[in-house]
Amino acid sequence: MSEEKKEYWRWPEYRWVNPDIDWTKGKVITAGVDVGSVSSKAAILVDGE
């Protein structure tokens, strides 16, 4: 009988997009990535928003 081992360090991935921002009309696009030992995050801003 095999028992499935749970991985407690995993969590669901997600993303969020602001529908009010049209990135194709932006003048400045800024991106940042935070790579940590436990998790990583990324953010993209268009004209500071």
Buried (B, 14 or more C-beta within 10 A) or exposed (E): EEEEEEEEEEEEEEEEEEEEBEEEEBEEEEEEEEEEEEEEEEEEBBEEE
